[in-house]
Amino acid sequence: MSRQYDVIVVGAGNGGLAAGGITSKNGLSTLVLERHNIPGGSATSFRRGRFEFETSLHELAEVGPNPFEGTVRQLFDELGVKDVEWHFEENAFRVVLPGEDGFDVTLPTGEEAFAEEMERQVPGSRESVKAVFELGRHAIEALEYLSKGTPDPAVLQSEYADFMRISSHTTKEVLDALHMPKRAQDILVTYWCYLGAPADQLDFLYYALMLILYVQLRPAMPKMRSHEMSLALEKEIHEHGDEPVGRRLRDS
Ligand SMILES: Cc1cc2nc3c(=O)[nH]c(=O)nc-3n(C[C@H](O)[C@H](O)[C@H](O)COP(=O)(O)OP(=O)(O)OC[C@H]3O[C@@H](n4cnc5c(N)ncnc54)[C@H](O)[C@@H]3O)c2cc1C
């Protein structure tokens, strides 16, 4: 450890690799330290016999382009990471609820196709489903405005009124206000399990953003599983001339 670094990143999960990629790309000498013997963190897979297991990731939301680039793709482009071949899912999700009143529904990606299938499954749900996407889009616009700096409350009230209206409400409150039939709500809120809270506790804003990003950009996964992604990020850091990751801190 005789060298001096501008930046030392502890942990070579996707977060640490992306951070190290950005600092090294911008000319800061960077050391990424990892206590495990491979990079990737949670985004790791391993083989047992004929099978390969992902420890966590099974789909990513923000890749695209379909119809536009998501932030993961933008980050990879910015860092010059090219060695990831993406597989895109055709469908957003399948949800099975056993029992007499249950259902087995597969929802496609693409807003129109998604709303169409919801209408087929639950007649009378189309308009409220489209309204959810519309509110999600308004929220994205509002967040872009907020990310530019100090927001003007008057502008927020006048130009981002929908965002202000939905911000303090749960998913269930908004879906009820949109008069979405109960069965359609049960199907639509499937992604709640990613966010860890049921619809009556889950902030609508988070839910709508997640839904719109998966449905519009399609769920994606590197063809060679999550290691393809972490190894490509690691390679990029090497190519910027910085220190290898995978050094062990365990005994230090
Ligand atoms: C079961 C499960 C399923 C998931 N499914 C999805 C999904 O489908 N889609 C999705 O987008 N996200 C999913 N996620 C979330 C996603 O996997 C994580 O958000 C992401 O991988 C976290 O990356 P990270 O770099 O922040 O942290 P981590 O991946 O946890 O990386 C942290 C790294 O730091 C290292 N480290 C920690 N302390 C030290 C130390 N002192 N010295 C050296 N190294 C250290 C660790 O070994 C590790 O490699 C899932 C998560 C779980 C658990």
The ligand as an SDF file (V2000), in Angstrom:
LIG
                    3D

 53 58  0  0  0  0  0  0  0  0999 V2000
  -32.2880  -11.8160   -3.4350 C   0  0  0  0  0  0  0  0  0  0  0  0
  -32.0450  -10.5350   -4.2110 C   0  0  0  0  0  0  0  0  0  0  0  0
  -32.6250  -10.3560   -5.4520 C   0  0  0  0  0  0  0  0  0  0  0  0
  -32.4010   -9.1850   -6.1790 C   0  0  0  0  0  0  0  0  0  0  0  0
  -32.9260   -9.0520   -7.4420 N   0  0  0  0  0  0  0  0  0  0  0  0
  -32.6750   -7.9600   -8.1620 C   0  0  0  0  0  0  0  0  0  0  0  0
  -33.1420   -7.8430   -9.5010 C   0  0  0  0  0  0  0  0  0  0  0  0
  -33.7490   -8.7520  -10.0570 O   0  0  0  0  0  0  0  0  0  0  0  0
  -32.8780   -6.6990  -10.1820 N   0  0  0  0  0  0  0  0  0  0  0  0
  -32.1680   -5.6760   -9.6180 C   0  0  0  0  0  0  0  0  0  0  0  0
  -31.9370   -4.6700  -10.2880 O   0  0  0  0  0  0  0  0  0  0  0  0
  -31.6930   -5.7730   -8.3570 N   0  0  0  0  0  0  0  0  0  0  0  0
  -31.9270   -6.8770   -7.6230 C   0  0  0  0  0  0  0  0  0  0  0  0
  -31.4220   -6.9910   -6.3590 N   0  0  0  0  0  0  0  0  0  0  0  0
  -30.6340   -5.8900   -5.8220 C   0  0  0  0  0  0  0  0  0  0  0  0
  -29.1750   -5.8810   -6.3660 C   0  0  0  0  0  0  0  0  0  0  0  0
  -28.6470   -7.1940   -6.3660 O   0  0  0  0  0  0  0  0  0  0  0  0
  -28.3410   -5.0130   -5.4550 C   0  0  0  0  0  0  0  0  0  0  0  0
  -28.9930   -3.7690   -5.2490 O   0  0  0  0  0  0  0  0  0  0  0  0
  -26.9770   -4.7020   -6.0320 C   0  0  0  0  0  0  0  0  0  0  0  0
  -26.3430   -5.8330   -6.5910 O   0  0  0  0  0  0  0  0  0  0  0  0
  -26.1640   -4.1080   -4.8820 C   0  0  0  0  0  0  0  0  0  0  0  0
  -24.9040   -3.6940   -5.3420 O   0  0  0  0  0  0  0  0  0  0  0  0
  -23.9040   -2.9510   -4.3590 P   0  0  0  0  0  0  0  0  0  0  0  0
  -22.6430   -2.7190   -5.0890 O   0  0  0  0  0  0  0  0  0  0  0  0
  -24.5810   -1.7610   -3.7810 O   0  0  0  0  0  0  0  0  0  0  0  0
  -23.7080   -3.9240   -3.1140 O   0  0  0  0  0  0  0  0  0  0  0  0
  -23.1330   -5.4240   -3.0770 P   0  0  0  0  0  0  0  0  0  0  0  0
  -23.4590   -6.1730   -4.3040 O   0  0  0  0  0  0  0  0  0  0  0  0
  -23.5890   -5.9630   -1.7530 O   0  0  0  0  0  0  0  0  0  0  0  0
  -21.5540   -5.2280   -3.0630 O   0  0  0  0  0  0  0  0  0  0  0  0
  -20.8360   -4.8910   -1.9260 C   0  0  0  0  0  0  0  0  0  0  0  0
  -19.4350   -5.4690   -2.0890 C   0  0  0  0  0  0  0  0  0  0  0  0
  -18.6010   -4.9330   -1.0840 O   0  0  0  0  0  0  0  0  0  0  0  0
  -17.7600   -5.9640   -0.5890 C   0  0  0  0  0  0  0  0  0  0  0  0
  -17.3250   -5.5300    0.7380 N   0  0  0  0  0  0  0  0  0  0  0  0
  -18.1060   -5.2270    1.7880 C   0  0  0  0  0  0  0  0  0  0  0  0
  -17.3600   -4.8270    2.8210 N   0  0  0  0  0  0  0  0  0  0  0  0
  -16.0550   -4.8680    2.4050 C   0  0  0  0  0  0  0  0  0  0  0  0
  -14.8160   -4.5740    3.0180 C   0  0  0  0  0  0  0  0  0  0  0  0
  -14.7480   -4.1300    4.2780 N   0  0  0  0  0  0  0  0  0  0  0  0
  -13.7000   -4.7290    2.3030 N   0  0  0  0  0  0  0  0  0  0  0  0
  -13.7330   -5.1750    1.0160 C   0  0  0  0  0  0  0  0  0  0  0  0
  -14.8850   -5.4810    0.3820 N   0  0  0  0  0  0  0  0  0  0  0  0
  -16.0410   -5.3220    1.0620 C   0  0  0  0  0  0  0  0  0  0  0  0
  -18.6400   -7.1910   -0.5990 C   0  0  0  0  0  0  0  0  0  0  0  0
  -17.8800   -8.3910   -0.5990 O   0  0  0  0  0  0  0  0  0  0  0  0
  -19.3860   -6.9960   -1.9330 C   0  0  0  0  0  0  0  0  0  0  0  0
  -18.7030   -7.5740   -3.0160 O   0  0  0  0  0  0  0  0  0  0  0  0
  -31.6180   -8.1660   -5.6250 C   0  0  0  0  0  0  0  0  0  0  0  0
  -31.0260   -8.3420   -4.3510 C   0  0  0  0  0  0  0  0  0  0  0  0
  -31.2320   -9.5130   -3.6590 C   0  0  0  0  0  0  0  0  0  0  0  0
  -30.5330   -9.6880   -2.3170 C   0  0  0  0  0  0  0  0  0  0  0  0
  1  2  1  0
  2  3  1  0
  2 52  2  0
  3  4  2  0
  4  5  1  0
  4 50  1  0
  5  6  2  0
  6  7  1  0
  6 13  1  0
  7  8  2  0
  7  9  1  0
  9 10  1  0
 10 11  2  0
 10 12  1  0
 12 13  2  0
 13 14  1  0
 14 15  1  0
 14 50  1  0
 15 16  1  0
 16 17  1  0
 16 18  1  0
 18 19  1  0
 18 20  1  0
 20 21  1  0
 20 22  1  0
 22 23  1  0
 23 24  1  0
 24 25  2  0
 24 26  1  0
 24 27  1  0
 27 28  1  0
 28 29  2  0
 28 30  1  0
 28 31  1  0
 31 32  1  0
 32 33  1  0
 33 34  1  0
 33 48  1  0
 34 35  1  0
 35 36  1  0
 35 46  1  0
 36 37  1  0
 36 45  1  0
 37 38  2  0
 38 39  1  0
 39 40  1  0
 39 45  2  0
 40 41  1  0
 40 42  2  0
 42 43  1  0
 43 44  2  0
 44 45  1  0
 46 47  1  0
 46 48  1  0
 48 49  1  0
 50 51  2  0
 51 52  1  0
 52 53  1  0
M  END
$$$$
